[in-house]
Amino acid sequence: MPVNYVDFETARDASGFRMVVVRGVPSPWTQAAVGILHVKNIPWQAVALDQGNDELAAWAGERKGPVAIYNDEEPRSGWDQILLLAERLAPEPRLIPEDAADRALLFGLSHEICSESGLGWARRLQGVHAGLNGGEGFPAGVAQYLAGKYGYRAEEAEANQRRVIDVLEMLSARLHAQKRDGSRFYIGSSLTALDIYSAAFTALLKPLPQEQCPMPDAMRVGFEAMDEDTRKACDPILVEHRDYIYEEYLELPLSL
Ligand SMILES: N[C@@H](CCC(=O)N[C@@H](CS)C(=O)NCC(=O)O)C(=O)O
């Protein structure tokens, strides 16, 4: 289903599910939220993030994406808030396990992927650090912009690097253990939101090919660039899992 873009004023004056999205690069937070809505078949209207639009920022509460706004409820920008809203509006198919321990596992592991100092944040700062220091990372202008906005501190670069590797190793160890138990999913034997987060965030290390995931060449170089230790931590099982989740449950090519 193609993404239904509307202009900001139309979205603001409408009701239902509206979401501000990052357009043109495969932002994993946005891609994961879009995937969740797709799996749950929730109709929604997309508004492209425009960082310079003050009225949009006032409506959404921030200049980032994604931000989900349902009817006249408060805007939701946290990955967990967006997931809980989607689960409330369309309880089936469930993406949060029913069992309390599995539910805690889902939120804990997803936190390690999506939240501040999780894989996505740490990987972004890794690309910023490299880009600002003549290494292979984001183009310098992009690195400068992201540094200011997402809390880059040079003295934390080493700890940040460790985070990326630790989370990658933890996730791949879990996928291997699940595989030994005959499952292709992170938790139990069916799809959860965690599978969607992992598939979307793998783009920050191994983006899907250009025909499935178009983005400017310089950004692709930035997404793919990594040092030897990070490369070693990128176990092929993460990409295998990503391909399975996209093929079976999500939409290709990416349409944002
Ligand atoms: N709100 C999200 C994180 C959102 C986020 O980091 N968005 C980035 C994705 S790259 C963004 O909007 N970037 C575009 C920009 O900052 O201009 C969460 O923590 O759950």
The ligand as a Gaussian input file, in Angstrom:
#p B3LYP/6-31G(d) Opt

LIG

0 1
 N       11.563000       9.595000      19.042000
 C       12.339000       8.438000      18.687000
 C       13.679000       8.830000      18.107000
 C       13.466000       9.675000      16.892000
 C       14.687000       9.993000      16.089000
 O       15.826000       9.805000      16.530000
 N       14.445000      10.486000      14.861000
 C       15.485000      10.805000      13.951000
 C       15.666000       9.618000      13.037000
 S       17.160000       9.598000      12.125000
 C       15.121000      12.041000      13.124000
 O       14.007000      12.494000      13.139000
 N       16.086000      12.547000      12.340000
 C       15.879000      13.651000      11.456000
 C       16.364000      14.931000      12.071000
 O       16.792000      14.929000      13.239000
 O       16.313000      15.961000      11.369000
 C       12.418000       7.558000      19.922000
 O       13.315000       7.763000      20.735000
 O       11.595000       6.667000      20.061000

